[in-house]
C-alpha cells in the first residue's frame, strides 16, 4: 500500500532512532561505574575489571582487574589504578 504524501511545505519526519544509545560520554561513564569494563591503553594493553571510580582526568580505579596483552591474560590484580593520560578508550564489557 502507498502511504500518503505529507502536504507541501511540511518538513520530513525525523529519522528512526538509532540502535545505539545517543547519550553523552559522561552519561555512559556514570552508567558503567560498578560494572565490568575494558580499558584499552595507548600501548595496546587491555585491562578488564569492575570500574570503581574515575575523575575528570580519566584516572581510573578498578577492582578484580585482569591485564591482557595480545589477547592473552598476563596478570591479575585485586585493585588497579590507571593514569588517565594512558587511556585510549573505555568500553562496557560484553559479559
PyMOL Python script that loads the backbone (N, CA, C, O; Angstrom):
from pymol import cmd

cmd.read_pdbstr("""\
ATOM      1  N   UNK A   1       0.830  -1.178   0.000  1.00  0.00           N
ATOM      2  CA  UNK A   1       0.000   0.000   0.000  1.00  0.00           C
ATOM      3  C   UNK A   1       0.874   1.240   0.000  1.00  0.00           C
ATOM      4  O   UNK A   1       1.944   1.265   0.607  1.00  0.00           O
ATOM      5  N   UNK A   2       0.407   2.257  -0.683  1.00  0.00           N
ATOM      6  CA  UNK A   2       1.123   3.522  -0.697  1.00  0.00           C
ATOM      7  C   UNK A   2       0.714   4.348   0.495  1.00  0.00           C
ATOM      8  O   UNK A   2      -0.461   4.412   0.856  1.00  0.00           O
ATOM      9  N   UNK A   3       1.717   4.992   1.114  1.00  0.00           N
ATOM     10  CA  UNK A   3       1.405   5.896   2.215  1.00  0.00           C
ATOM     11  C   UNK A   3       1.193   7.275   1.631  1.00  0.00           C
ATOM     12  O   UNK A   3       1.876   7.653   0.679  1.00  0.00           O
ATOM     13  N   UNK A   4       0.265   8.031   2.178  1.00  0.00           N
ATOM     14  CA  UNK A   4       0.001   9.354   1.618  1.00  0.00           C
ATOM     15  C   UNK A   4       1.196  10.267   1.821  1.00  0.00           C
ATOM     16  O   UNK A   4       1.917  10.153   2.812  1.00  0.00           O
ATOM     17  N   UNK A   5       1.400  11.169   0.883  1.00  0.00           N
ATOM     18  CA  UNK A   5       2.483  12.139   0.976  1.00  0.00           C
ATOM     19  C   UNK A   5       2.086  13.239   1.938  1.00  0.00           C
ATOM     20  O   UNK A   5       0.913  13.607   2.007  1.00  0.00           O
ATOM     21  N   UNK A   6       3.059  13.778   2.695  1.00  0.00           N
ATOM     22  CA  UNK A   6       2.721  14.898   3.572  1.00  0.00           C
ATOM     23  C   UNK A   6       2.421  16.127   2.730  1.00  0.00           C
ATOM     24  O   UNK A   6       2.923  16.240   1.612  1.00  0.00           O
ATOM     25  N   UNK A   7       1.626  17.035   3.234  1.00  0.00           N
ATOM     26  CA  UNK A   7       1.318  18.242   2.473  1.00  0.00           C
ATOM     27  C   UNK A   7       2.601  19.019   2.157  1.00  0.00           C
ATOM     28  O   UNK A   7       3.582  18.952   2.898  1.00  0.00           O
ATOM     29  N   UNK A   8       2.572  19.741   1.063  1.00  0.00           N
ATOM     30  CA  UNK A   8       3.747  20.520   0.670  1.00  0.00           C
ATOM     31  C   UNK A   8       4.087  21.526   1.752  1.00  0.00           C
ATOM     32  O   UNK A   8       3.207  22.081   2.410  1.00  0.00           O
ATOM     33  N   UNK A   9       5.394  21.752   1.926  1.00  0.00           N
ATOM     34  CA  UNK A   9       5.857  22.693   2.928  1.00  0.00           C
ATOM     35  C   UNK A   9       6.009  22.085   4.304  1.00  0.00           C
ATOM     36  O   UNK A   9       6.490  22.747   5.223  1.00  0.00           O
ATOM     37  N   UNK A  10       5.602  20.815   4.464  1.00  0.00           N
ATOM     38  CA  UNK A  10       5.752  20.136   5.748  1.00  0.00           C
ATOM     39  C   UNK A  10       7.142  19.511   5.796  1.00  0.00           C
ATOM     40  O   UNK A  10       7.555  18.857   4.838  1.00  0.00           O
ATOM     41  N   UNK A  11       7.875  19.703   6.900  1.00  0.00           N
ATOM     42  CA  UNK A  11       9.203  19.091   6.975  1.00  0.00           C
ATOM     43  C   UNK A  11       9.085  17.574   7.010  1.00  0.00           C
ATOM     44  O   UNK A  11       8.072  17.035   7.457  1.00  0.00           O
ATOM     45  N   UNK A  12      10.113  16.893   6.541  1.00  0.00           N
ATOM     46  CA  UNK A  12      10.064  15.425   6.555  1.00  0.00           C
ATOM     47  C   UNK A  12      10.087  14.915   7.988  1.00  0.00           C
ATOM     48  O   UNK A  12      10.564  15.609   8.887  1.00  0.00           O
ATOM     49  N   UNK A  13       9.581  13.725   8.206  1.00  0.00           N
ATOM     50  CA  UNK A  13       9.594  13.171   9.564  1.00  0.00           C
ATOM     51  C   UNK A  13      11.030  12.899   9.997  1.00  0.00           C
ATOM     52  O   UNK A  13      11.904  12.713   9.151  1.00  0.00           O
ATOM     53  N   UNK A  14      11.286  12.874  11.305  1.00  0.00           N
ATOM     54  CA  UNK A  14      12.644  12.601  11.769  1.00  0.00           C
ATOM     55  C   UNK A  14      13.033  11.170  11.439  1.00  0.00           C
ATOM     56  O   UNK A  14      12.170  10.301  11.320  1.00  0.00           O
ATOM     57  N   UNK A  15      14.339  10.919  11.288  1.00  0.00           N
ATOM     58  CA  UNK A  15      14.766   9.543  11.002  1.00  0.00           C
ATOM     59  C   UNK A  15      14.480   8.654  12.206  1.00  0.00           C
ATOM     60  O   UNK A  15      14.345   9.149  13.325  1.00  0.00           O
ATOM     61  N   UNK A  16      14.388   7.343  11.986  1.00  0.00           N
ATOM     62  CA  UNK A  16      14.140   6.438  13.110  1.00  0.00           C
ATOM     63  C   UNK A  16      15.299   6.502  14.091  1.00  0.00           C
ATOM     64  O   UNK A  16      16.427   6.825  13.717  1.00  0.00           O
ATOM     65  N   UNK A  17      15.016   6.196  15.334  1.00  0.00           N
ATOM     66  CA  UNK A  17      16.042   6.238  16.375  1.00  0.00           C
ATOM     67  C   UNK A  17      17.133   5.229  16.068  1.00  0.00           C
ATOM     68  O   UNK A  17      16.864   4.138  15.566  1.00  0.00           O
ATOM     69  N   UNK A  18      18.367   5.603  16.374  1.00  0.00           N
ATOM     70  CA  UNK A  18      19.497   4.702  16.164  1.00  0.00           C
ATOM     71  C   UNK A  18      19.420   3.555  17.156  1.00  0.00           C
ATOM     72  O   UNK A  18      18.814   3.673  18.221  1.00  0.00           O
ATOM     73  N   UNK A  19      20.045   2.444  16.788  1.00  0.00           N
ATOM     74  CA  UNK A  19      20.022   1.287  17.679  1.00  0.00           C
ATOM     75  C   UNK A  19      21.017   1.440  18.815  1.00  0.00           C
ATOM     76  O   UNK A  19      20.897   0.751  19.828  1.00  0.00           O
ATOM     77  N   UNK A  20      22.010   2.336  18.673  1.00  0.00           N
ATOM     78  CA  UNK A  20      22.943   2.579  19.758  1.00  0.00           C
ATOM     79  C   UNK A  20      22.448   3.759  20.574  1.00  0.00           C
ATOM     80  O   UNK A  20      21.668   4.581  20.091  1.00  0.00           O
ATOM     81  N   UNK A  21      22.907   3.833  21.813  1.00  0.00           N
ATOM     82  CA  UNK A  21      22.474   4.935  22.647  1.00  0.00           C
ATOM     83  C   UNK A  21      23.105   6.223  22.155  1.00  0.00           C
ATOM     84  O   UNK A  21      24.213   6.216  21.619  1.00  0.00           O
ATOM     85  N   UNK A  22      22.400   7.325  22.336  1.00  0.00           N
ATOM     86  CA  UNK A  22      22.899   8.603  21.858  1.00  0.00           C
ATOM     87  C   UNK A  22      23.218   9.518  23.029  1.00  0.00           C
ATOM     88  O   UNK A  22      23.243  10.739  22.872  1.00  0.00           O
ATOM     89  N   UNK A  23      23.463   8.938  24.209  1.00  0.00           N
ATOM     90  CA  UNK A  23      23.790   9.732  25.379  1.00  0.00           C
ATOM     91  C   UNK A  23      25.202  10.299  25.276  1.00  0.00           C
ATOM     92  O   UNK A  23      25.969   9.948  24.379  1.00  0.00           O
ATOM     93  N   UNK A  24      25.516  11.164  26.194  1.00  0.00           N
ATOM     94  CA  UNK A  24      26.842  11.781  26.202  1.00  0.00           C
ATOM     95  C   UNK A  24      27.864  10.814  26.791  1.00  0.00           C
ATOM     96  O   UNK A  24      27.491   9.850  27.460  1.00  0.00           O
ATOM     97  N   UNK A  25      29.154  11.064  26.548  1.00  0.00           N
ATOM     98  CA  UNK A  25      30.185  10.228  27.171  1.00  0.00           C
ATOM     99  C   UNK A  25      30.092  10.242  28.700  1.00  0.00           C
ATOM    100  O   UNK A  25      30.346   9.228  29.350  1.00  0.00           O
ATOM    101  N   UNK A  26      29.732  11.382  29.264  1.00  0.00           N
ATOM    102  CA  UNK A  26      29.587  11.466  30.714  1.00  0.00           C
ATOM    103  C   UNK A  26      28.479  10.537  31.195  1.00  0.00           C
ATOM    104  O   UNK A  26      28.636   9.854  32.207  1.00  0.00           O
ATOM    105  N   UNK A  27      27.357  10.509  30.475  1.00  0.00           N
ATOM    106  CA  UNK A  27      26.259   9.605  30.838  1.00  0.00           C
ATOM    107  C   UNK A  27      26.716   8.152  30.777  1.00  0.00           C
ATOM    108  O   UNK A  27      26.400   7.352  31.659  1.00  0.00           O
ATOM    109  N   UNK A  28      27.466   7.819  29.722  1.00  0.00           N
ATOM    110  CA  UNK A  28      27.976   6.456  29.578  1.00  0.00           C
ATOM    111  C   UNK A  28      28.861   6.089  30.765  1.00  0.00           C
ATOM    112  O   UNK A  28      28.689   5.034  31.376  1.00  0.00           O
ATOM    113  N   UNK A  29      29.813   6.972  31.087  1.00  0.00           N
ATOM    114  CA  UNK A  29      30.748   6.671  32.172  1.00  0.00           C
ATOM    115  C   UNK A  29      30.045   6.545  33.517  1.00  0.00           C
ATOM    116  O   UNK A  29      30.391   5.677  34.319  1.00  0.00           O
ATOM    117  N   UNK A  30      29.063   7.401  33.770  1.00  0.00           N
ATOM    118  CA  UNK A  30      28.301   7.284  35.007  1.00  0.00           C
ATOM    119  C   UNK A  30      27.550   5.958  35.051  1.00  0.00           C
ATOM    120  O   UNK A  30      27.382   5.366  36.116  1.00  0.00           O
ATOM    121  N   UNK A  31      27.102   5.501  33.893  1.00  0.00           N
ATOM    122  CA  UNK A  31      26.325   4.267  33.817  1.00  0.00           C
ATOM    123  C   UNK A  31      27.143   3.003  33.985  1.00  0.00           C
ATOM    124  O   UNK A  31      26.584   1.959  34.323  1.00  0.00           O
ATOM    125  N   UNK A  32      28.458   3.060  33.759  1.00  0.00           N
ATOM    126  CA  UNK A  32      29.271   1.847  33.867  1.00  0.00           C
ATOM    127  C   UNK A  32      30.064   1.762  35.178  1.00  0.00           C
ATOM    128  O   UNK A  32      30.757   0.772  35.410  1.00  0.00           O
ATOM    129  N   UNK A  33      29.971   2.779  36.030  1.00  0.00           N
ATOM    130  CA  UNK A  33      30.622   2.689  37.341  1.00  0.00           C
ATOM    131  C   UNK A  33      29.979   1.533  38.108  1.00  0.00           C
ATOM    132  O   UNK A  33      28.755   1.451  38.214  1.00  0.00           O
ATOM    133  N   UNK A  34      30.808   0.655  38.634  1.00  0.00           N
ATOM    134  CA  UNK A  34      30.321  -0.526  39.344  1.00  0.00           C
ATOM    135  C   UNK A  34      30.073  -1.715  38.431  1.00  0.00           C
ATOM    136  O   UNK A  34      29.641  -2.768  38.899  1.00  0.00           O
ATOM    137  N   UNK A  35      30.339  -1.568  37.136  1.00  0.00           N
ATOM    138  CA  UNK A  35      30.121  -2.653  36.171  1.00  0.00           C
ATOM    139  C   UNK A  35      31.439  -3.048  35.523  1.00  0.00           C
ATOM    140  O   UNK A  35      32.449  -2.358  35.660  1.00  0.00           O
ATOM    141  N   UNK A  36      31.409  -4.169  34.817  1.00  0.00           N
ATOM    142  CA  UNK A  36      32.614  -4.661  34.136  1.00  0.00           C
ATOM    143  C   UNK A  36      32.892  -3.817  32.890  1.00  0.00           C
ATOM    144  O   UNK A  36      31.993  -3.524  32.102  1.00  0.00           O
ATOM    145  N   UNK A  37      34.162  -3.438  32.736  1.00  0.00           N
ATOM    146  CA  UNK A  37      34.583  -2.625  31.600  1.00  0.00           C
ATOM    147  C   UNK A  37      35.893  -3.163  31.042  1.00  0.00           C
ATOM    148  O   UNK A  37      36.591  -3.951  31.680  1.00  0.00           O
ATOM    149  N   UNK A  38      36.201  -2.714  29.834  1.00  0.00           N
ATOM    150  CA  UNK A  38      37.503  -2.944  29.215  1.00  0.00           C
ATOM    151  C   UNK A  38      38.137  -1.578  29.023  1.00  0.00           C
ATOM    152  O   UNK A  38      37.538  -0.687  28.420  1.00  0.00           O
ATOM    153  N   UNK A  39      39.354  -1.414  29.537  1.00  0.00           N
ATOM    154  CA  UNK A  39      40.101  -0.175  29.374  1.00  0.00           C
ATOM    155  C   UNK A  39      41.284  -0.481  28.464  1.00  0.00           C
ATOM    156  O   UNK A  39      42.141  -1.293  28.813  1.00  0.00           O
ATOM    157  N   UNK A  40      41.336   0.158  27.310  1.00  0.00           N
ATOM    158  CA  UNK A  40      42.452  -0.027  26.372  1.00  0.00           C
ATOM    159  C   UNK A  40      43.416   1.131  26.547  1.00  0.00           C
ATOM    160  O   UNK A  40      43.017   2.296  26.523  1.00  0.00           O
ATOM    161  N   UNK A  41      44.690   0.800  26.723  1.00  0.00           N
ATOM    162  CA  UNK A  41      45.721   1.819  26.857  1.00  0.00           C
ATOM    163  C   UNK A  41      46.319   2.148  25.494  1.00  0.00           C
ATOM    164  O   UNK A  41      46.151   1.395  24.535  1.00  0.00           O
ATOM    165  N   UNK A  42      47.004   3.257  25.419  1.00  0.00           N
ATOM    166  CA  UNK A  42      47.660   3.668  24.178  1.00  0.00           C
ATOM    167  C   UNK A  42      48.669   2.616  23.713  1.00  0.00           C
ATOM    168  O   UNK A  42      48.936   2.496  22.518  1.00  0.00           O
ATOM    169  N   UNK A  43      49.224   1.859  24.651  1.00  0.00           N
ATOM    170  CA  UNK A  43      50.203   0.820  24.326  1.00  0.00           C
ATOM    171  C   UNK A  43      49.560  -0.424  23.714  1.00  0.00           C
ATOM    172  O   UNK A  43      50.263  -1.296  23.203  1.00  0.00           O
ATOM    173  N   UNK A  44      48.213  -0.513  23.763  1.00  0.00           N
ATOM    174  CA  UNK A  44      47.516  -1.677  23.235  1.00  0.00           C
ATOM    175  C   UNK A  44      47.156  -2.696  24.300  1.00  0.00           C
ATOM    176  O   UNK A  44      46.459  -3.667  24.006  1.00  0.00           O
ATOM    177  N   UNK A  45      47.609  -2.503  25.522  1.00  0.00           N
ATOM    178  CA  UNK A  45      47.288  -3.415  26.625  1.00  0.00           C
ATOM    179  C   UNK A  45      45.863  -3.145  27.088  1.00  0.00           C
ATOM    180  O   UNK A  45      45.440  -1.993  27.187  1.00  0.00           O
ATOM    181  N   UNK A  46      45.129  -4.216  27.371  1.00  0.00           N
ATOM    182  CA  UNK A  46      43.758  -4.112  27.872  1.00  0.00           C
ATOM    183  C   UNK A  46      43.727  -4.463  29.353  1.00  0.00           C
ATOM    184  O   UNK A  46      44.436  -5.360  29.811  1.00  0.00           O
ATOM    185  N   UNK A  47      42.893  -3.741  30.088  1.00  0.00           N
ATOM    186  CA  UNK A  47      42.595  -4.073  31.479  1.00  0.00           C
ATOM    187  C   UNK A  47      41.102  -4.292  31.566  1.00  0.00           C
ATOM    188  O   UNK A  47      40.310  -3.456  31.131  1.00  0.00           O
ATOM    189  N   UNK A  48      40.723  -5.433  32.134  1.00  0.00           N
ATOM    190  CA  UNK A  48      39.307  -5.776  32.273  1.00  0.00           C
ATOM    191  C   UNK A  48      38.999  -5.980  33.733  1.00  0.00           C
ATOM    192  O   UNK A  48      39.715  -6.685  34.443  1.00  0.00           O
ATOM    193  N   UNK A  49      37.930  -5.358  34.172  1.00  0.00           N
ATOM    194  CA  UNK A  49      37.542  -5.486  35.567  1.00  0.00           C
ATOM    195  C   UNK A  49      36.350  -4.605  35.862  1.00  0.00           C
ATOM    196  O   UNK A  49      35.668  -4.129  34.955  1.00  0.00           O
ATOM    197  N   UNK A  50      36.109  -4.397  37.138  1.00  0.00           N
ATOM    198  CA  UNK A  50      34.967  -3.589  37.578  1.00  0.00           C
ATOM    199  C   UNK A  50      35.445  -2.162  37.800  1.00  0.00           C
ATOM    200  O   UNK A  50      36.392  -1.926  38.550  1.00  0.00           O
ATOM    201  N   UNK A  51      34.791  -1.221  37.152  1.00  0.00           N
ATOM    202  CA  UNK A  51      35.138   0.189  37.277  1.00  0.00           C
ATOM    203  C   UNK A  51      34.668   0.704  38.632  1.00  0.00           C
ATOM    204  O   UNK A  51      33.467   0.777  38.891  1.00  0.00           O
ATOM    205  N   UNK A  52      35.622   1.062  39.500  1.00  0.00           N
ATOM    206  CA  UNK A  52      35.277   1.576  40.832  1.00  0.00           C
ATOM    207  C   UNK A  52      34.934   3.049  40.762  1.00  0.00           C
ATOM    208  O   UNK A  52      33.889   3.476  41.253  1.00  0.00           O
ATOM    209  N   UNK A  53      35.819   3.829  40.149  1.00  0.00           N
ATOM    210  CA  UNK A  53      35.584   5.259  40.026  1.00  0.00           C
ATOM    211  C   UNK A  53      36.545   5.851  39.009  1.00  0.00           C
ATOM    212  O   UNK A  53      37.532   5.224  38.626  1.00  0.00           O
ATOM    213  N   UNK A  54      36.243   7.055  38.584  1.00  0.00           N
ATOM    214  CA  UNK A  54      37.118   7.786  37.690  1.00  0.00           C
ATOM    215  C   UNK A  54      36.898   9.266  37.907  1.00  0.00           C
ATOM    216  O   UNK A  54      35.885   9.682  38.469  1.00  0.00           O
ATOM    217  N   UNK A  55      37.864  10.065  37.453  1.00  0.00           N
ATOM    218  CA  UNK A  55      37.750  11.509  37.643  1.00  0.00           C
ATOM    219  C   UNK A  55      37.767  12.215  36.296  1.00  0.00           C
ATOM    220  O   UNK A  55      37.771  11.570  35.247  1.00  0.00           O
ATOM    221  N   UNK A  56      37.778  13.528  36.329  1.00  0.00           N
ATOM    222  CA  UNK A  56      37.733  14.330  35.114  1.00  0.00           C
ATOM    223  C   UNK A  56      38.966  14.207  34.238  1.00  0.00           C
ATOM    224  O   UNK A  56      38.941  14.604  33.073  1.00  0.00           O
ATOM    225  N   UNK A  57      40.046  13.661  34.784  1.00  0.00           N
ATOM    226  CA  UNK A  57      41.265  13.438  34.010  1.00  0.00           C
ATOM    227  C   UNK A  57      41.323  12.028  33.446  1.00  0.00           C
ATOM    228  O   UNK A  57      42.328  11.635  32.854  1.00  0.00           O
ATOM    229  N   UNK A  58      40.246  11.262  33.625  1.00  0.00           N
ATOM    230  CA  UNK A  58      40.145   9.872  33.195  1.00  0.00           C
ATOM    231  C   UNK A  58      41.067   8.955  33.991  1.00  0.00           C
ATOM    232  O   UNK A  58      41.366   7.848  33.543  1.00  0.00           O
ATOM    233  N   UNK A  59      41.525   9.397  35.171  1.00  0.00           N
ATOM    234  CA  UNK A  59      42.211   8.481  36.066  1.00  0.00           C
ATOM    235  C   UNK A  59      41.178   7.458  36.512  1.00  0.00           C
ATOM    236  O   UNK A  59      40.053   7.818  36.859  1.00  0.00           O
ATOM    237  N   UNK A  60      41.554   6.191  36.504  1.00  0.00           N
ATOM    238  CA  UNK A  60      40.600   5.106  36.695  1.00  0.00           C
ATOM    239  C   UNK A  60      41.037   4.210  37.843  1.00  0.00           C
ATOM    240  O   UNK A  60      42.210   3.849  37.942  1.00  0.00           O
ATOM    241  N   UNK A  61      40.104   3.853  38.704  1.00  0.00           N
ATOM    242  CA  UNK A  61      40.318   2.832  39.719  1.00  0.00           C
ATOM    243  C   UNK A  61      39.435   1.641  39.359  1.00  0.00           C
ATOM    244  O   UNK A  61      38.248   1.789  39.071  1.00  0.00           O
ATOM    245  N   UNK A  62      40.050   0.448  39.382  1.00  0.00           N
ATOM    246  CA  UNK A  62      39.332  -0.772  39.014  1.00  0.00           C
ATOM    247  C   UNK A  62      39.537  -1.837  40.082  1.00  0.00           C
ATOM    248  O   UNK A  62      40.529  -1.822  40.811  1.00  0.00           O
ATOM    249  N   UNK A  63      38.586  -2.759  40.162  1.00  0.00           N
ATOM    250  CA  UNK A  63      38.661  -3.916  41.050  1.00  0.00           C
ATOM    251  C   UNK A  63      38.614  -5.181  40.205  1.00  0.00           C
ATOM    252  O   UNK A  63      38.139  -5.164  39.069  1.00  0.00           O
ATOM    253  N   UNK A  64      39.110  -6.269  40.766  1.00  0.00           N
ATOM    254  CA  UNK A  64      39.115  -7.571  40.068  1.00  0.00           C
ATOM    255  C   UNK A  64      39.691  -7.412  38.664  1.00  0.00           C
ATOM    256  O   UNK A  64      39.108  -7.877  37.684  1.00  0.00           O
ATOM    257  N   UNK A  65      40.831  -6.754  38.582  1.00  0.00           N
ATOM    258  CA  UNK A  65      41.411  -6.359  37.300  1.00  0.00           C
ATOM    259  C   UNK A  65      42.273  -7.464  36.712  1.00  0.00           C
ATOM    260  O   UNK A  65      43.065  -8.094  37.413  1.00  0.00           O
ATOM    261  N   UNK A  66      42.108  -7.686  35.417  1.00  0.00           N
ATOM    262  CA  UNK A  66      42.942  -8.620  34.663  1.00  0.00           C
ATOM    263  C   UNK A  66      43.627  -7.855  33.539  1.00  0.00           C
ATOM    264  O   UNK A  66      43.010  -7.025  32.871  1.00  0.00           O
ATOM    265  N   UNK A  67      44.904  -8.142  33.340  1.00  0.00           N
ATOM    266  CA  UNK A  67      45.685  -7.487  32.291  1.00  0.00           C
ATOM    267  C   UNK A  67      45.826  -8.442  31.104  1.00  0.00           C
ATOM    268  O   UNK A  67      46.191  -9.606  31.267  1.00  0.00           O
ATOM    269  N   UNK A  68      45.533  -7.930  29.916  1.00  0.00           N
ATOM    270  CA  UNK A  68      45.624  -8.728  28.695  1.00  0.00           C
ATOM    271  C   UNK A  68      46.608  -8.073  27.735  1.00  0.00           C
ATOM    272  O   UNK A  68      46.512  -6.880  27.446  1.00  0.00           O
ATOM    273  N   UNK A  69      47.558  -8.869  27.243  1.00  0.00           N
ATOM    274  CA  UNK A  69      48.497  -8.408  26.227  1.00  0.00           C
ATOM    275  C   UNK A  69      48.325  -9.323  25.020  1.00  0.00           C
ATOM    276  O   UNK A  69      48.442 -10.543  25.139  1.00  0.00           O
ATOM    277  N   UNK A  70      48.051  -8.741  23.870  1.00  0.00           N
ATOM    278  CA  UNK A  70      47.786  -9.501  22.644  1.00  0.00           C
ATOM    279  C   UNK A  70      46.691 -10.539  22.843  1.00  0.00           C
ATOM    280  O   UNK A  70      46.765 -11.641  22.298  1.00  0.00           O
ATOM    281  N   UNK A  71      45.676 -10.185  23.624  1.00  0.00           N
ATOM    282  CA  UNK A  71      44.518 -11.052  23.830  1.00  0.00           C
ATOM    283  C   UNK A  71      44.705 -12.143  24.868  1.00  0.00           C
ATOM    284  O   UNK A  71      43.758 -12.868  25.175  1.00  0.00           O
ATOM    285  N   UNK A  72      45.916 -12.275  25.421  1.00  0.00           N
ATOM    286  CA  UNK A  72      46.178 -13.316  26.417  1.00  0.00           C
ATOM    287  C   UNK A  72      46.333 -12.678  27.794  1.00  0.00           C
ATOM    288  O   UNK A  72      46.978 -11.640  27.941  1.00  0.00           O
ATOM    289  N   UNK A  73      45.733 -13.312  28.797  1.00  0.00           N
ATOM    290  CA  UNK A  73      45.831 -12.777  30.155  1.00  0.00           C
ATOM    291  C   UNK A  73      47.278 -12.927  30.654  1.00  0.00           C
ATOM    292  O   UNK A  73      47.886 -13.989  30.516  1.00  0.00           O
ATOM    293  N   UNK A  74      47.813 -11.849  31.231  1.00  0.00           N
ATOM    294  CA  UNK A  74      49.190 -11.879  31.712  1.00  0.00           C
ATOM    295  C   UNK A  74      49.287 -11.672  33.219  1.00  0.00           C
ATOM    296  O   UNK A  74      50.221 -12.173  33.845  1.00  0.00           O
ATOM    297  N   UNK A  75      48.347 -10.947  33.816  1.00  0.00           N
ATOM    298  CA  UNK A  75      48.363 -10.689  35.260  1.00  0.00           C
ATOM    299  C   UNK A  75      46.950 -10.507  35.779  1.00  0.00           C
ATOM    300  O   UNK A  75      46.028 -10.167  35.038  1.00  0.00           O
ATOM    301  N   UNK A  76      46.808 -10.746  37.084  1.00  0.00           N
ATOM    302  CA  UNK A  76      45.556 -10.445  37.774  1.00  0.00           C
ATOM    303  C   UNK A  76      45.892  -9.571  38.966  1.00  0.00           C
ATOM    304  O   UNK A  76      46.842  -9.842  39.701  1.00  0.00           O
ATOM    305  N   UNK A  77      45.105  -8.519  39.154  1.00  0.00           N
ATOM    306  CA  UNK A  77      45.308  -7.589  40.249  1.00  0.00           C
ATOM    307  C   UNK A  77      44.011  -7.479  41.034  1.00  0.00           C
ATOM    308  O   UNK A  77      42.927  -7.510  40.450  1.00  0.00           O
ATOM    309  N   UNK A  78      44.110  -7.353  42.331  1.00  0.00           N
ATOM    310  CA  UNK A  78      42.910  -7.121  43.127  1.00  0.00           C
ATOM    311  C   UNK A  78      42.329  -5.757  42.805  1.00  0.00           C
ATOM    312  O   UNK A  78      41.151  -5.627  42.473  1.00  0.00           O
ATOM    313  N   UNK A  79      43.180  -4.741  42.910  1.00  0.00           N
ATOM    314  CA  UNK A  79      42.785  -3.372  42.583  1.00  0.00           C
ATOM    315  C   UNK A  79      43.866  -2.765  41.709  1.00  0.00           C
ATOM    316  O   UNK A  79      45.043  -3.100  41.843  1.00  0.00           O
ATOM    317  N   UNK A  80      43.471  -1.878  40.820  1.00  0.00           N
ATOM    318  CA  UNK A  80      44.432  -1.223  39.931  1.00  0.00           C
ATOM    319  C   UNK A  80      44.036   0.231  39.741  1.00  0.00           C
ATOM    320  O   UNK A  80      42.855   0.581  39.744  1.00  0.00           O
ATOM    321  N   UNK A  81      45.042   1.060  39.578  1.00  0.00           N
ATOM    322  CA  UNK A  81      44.836   2.479  39.283  1.00  0.00           C
ATOM    323  C   UNK A  81      45.532   2.763  37.962  1.00  0.00           C
ATOM    324  O   UNK A  81      46.707   2.439  37.792  1.00  0.00           O
ATOM    325  N   UNK A  82      44.809   3.367  37.031  1.00  0.00           N
ATOM    326  CA  UNK A  82      45.356   3.679  35.711  1.00  0.00           C
ATOM    327  C   UNK A  82      45.335   5.187  35.524  1.00  0.00           C
ATOM    328  O   UNK A  82      44.294   5.829  35.662  1.00  0.00           O
ATOM    329  N   UNK A  83      46.475   5.732  35.215  1.00  0.00           N
ATOM    330  CA  UNK A  83      46.558   7.171  34.988  1.00  0.00           C
ATOM    331  C   UNK A  83      45.876   7.512  33.668  1.00  0.00           C
ATOM    332  O   UNK A  83      46.084   6.843  32.656  1.00  0.00           O
ATOM    333  N   UNK A  84      45.066   8.555  33.694  1.00  0.00           N
ATOM    334  CA  UNK A  84      44.201   8.894  32.570  1.00  0.00           C
ATOM    335  C   UNK A  84      44.896   9.200  31.264  1.00  0.00           C
ATOM    336  O   UNK A  84      44.325   8.949  30.203  1.00  0.00           O
ATOM    337  N   UNK A  85      46.127   9.742  31.298  1.00  0.00           N
ATOM    338  CA  UNK A  85      46.778  10.096  30.032  1.00  0.00           C
ATOM    339  C   UNK A  85      47.237   8.872  29.253  1.00  0.00           C
ATOM    340  O   UNK A  85      47.693   9.003  28.117  1.00  0.00           O
ATOM    341  N   UNK A  86      47.126   7.678  29.843  1.00  0.00           N
ATOM    342  CA  UNK A  86      47.465   6.438  29.144  1.00  0.00           C
ATOM    343  C   UNK A  86      46.260   5.776  28.487  1.00  0.00           C
ATOM    344  O   UNK A  86      46.420   4.817  27.733  1.00  0.00           O
ATOM    345  N   UNK A  87      45.050   6.275  28.763  1.00  0.00           N
ATOM    346  CA  UNK A  87      43.819   5.606  28.333  1.00  0.00           C
ATOM    347  C   UNK A  87      43.469   5.987  26.909  1.00  0.00           C
ATOM    348  O   UNK A  87      43.378   7.168  26.576  1.00  0.00           O
ATOM    349  N   UNK A  88      43.272   4.969  26.061  1.00  0.00           N
ATOM    350  CA  UNK A  88      42.767   5.189  24.703  1.00  0.00           C
ATOM    351  C   UNK A  88      41.246   5.205  24.716  1.00  0.00           C
ATOM    352  O   UNK A  88      40.627   6.112  24.159  1.00  0.00           O
ATOM    353  N   UNK A  89      40.627   4.182  25.364  1.00  0.00           N
ATOM    354  CA  UNK A  89      39.172   4.172  25.480  1.00  0.00           C
ATOM    355  C   UNK A  89      38.726   3.278  26.628  1.00  0.00           C
ATOM    356  O   UNK A  89      39.479   2.445  27.132  1.00  0.00           O
ATOM    357  N   UNK A  90      37.476   3.483  27.020  1.00  0.00           N
ATOM    358  CA  UNK A  90      36.798   2.631  27.999  1.00  0.00           C
ATOM    359  C   UNK A  90      35.556   2.076  27.317  1.00  0.00           C
ATOM    360  O   UNK A  90      34.787   2.819  26.707  1.00  0.00           O
ATOM    361  N   UNK A  91      35.369   0.779  27.424  1.00  0.00           N
ATOM    362  CA  UNK A  91      34.227   0.125  26.800  1.00  0.00           C
ATOM    363  C   UNK A  91      33.511  -0.728  27.824  1.00  0.00           C
ATOM    364  O   UNK A  91      34.153  -1.309  28.699  1.00  0.00           O
ATOM    365  N   UNK A  92      32.188  -0.816  27.735  1.00  0.00           N
ATOM    366  CA  UNK A  92      31.436  -1.724  28.587  1.00  0.00           C
ATOM    367  C   UNK A  92      31.778  -3.149  28.153  1.00  0.00           C
ATOM    368  O   UNK A  92      31.816  -3.447  26.959  1.00  0.00           O
ATOM    369  N   UNK A  93      32.025  -4.024  29.123  1.00  0.00           N
ATOM    370  CA  UNK A  93      32.365  -5.413  28.821  1.00  0.00           C
ATOM    371  C   UNK A  93      31.119  -6.158  28.367  1.00  0.00           C
ATOM    372  O   UNK A  93      30.007  -5.838  28.788  1.00  0.00           O
ATOM    373  N   UNK A  94      31.307  -7.146  27.513  1.00  0.00           N
ATOM    374  CA  UNK A  94      30.183  -7.935  26.995  1.00  0.00           C
ATOM    375  C   UNK A  94      29.558  -8.802  28.071  1.00  0.00           C
ATOM    376  O   UNK A  94      28.343  -8.995  28.081  1.00  0.00           O
ATOM    377  N   UNK A  95      30.372  -9.327  28.979  1.00  0.00           N
ATOM    378  CA  UNK A  95      29.824 -10.240  29.980  1.00  0.00           C
ATOM    379  C   UNK A  95      29.687  -9.617  31.315  1.00  0.00           C
ATOM    380  O   UNK A  95      29.238 -10.269  32.257  1.00  0.00           O
TER     381      UNK A  95
END
""", "prot")
cmd.dss("prot")
cmd.show_as("cartoon", "prot")
cmd.util.cbc("prot")
cmd.orient("prot")
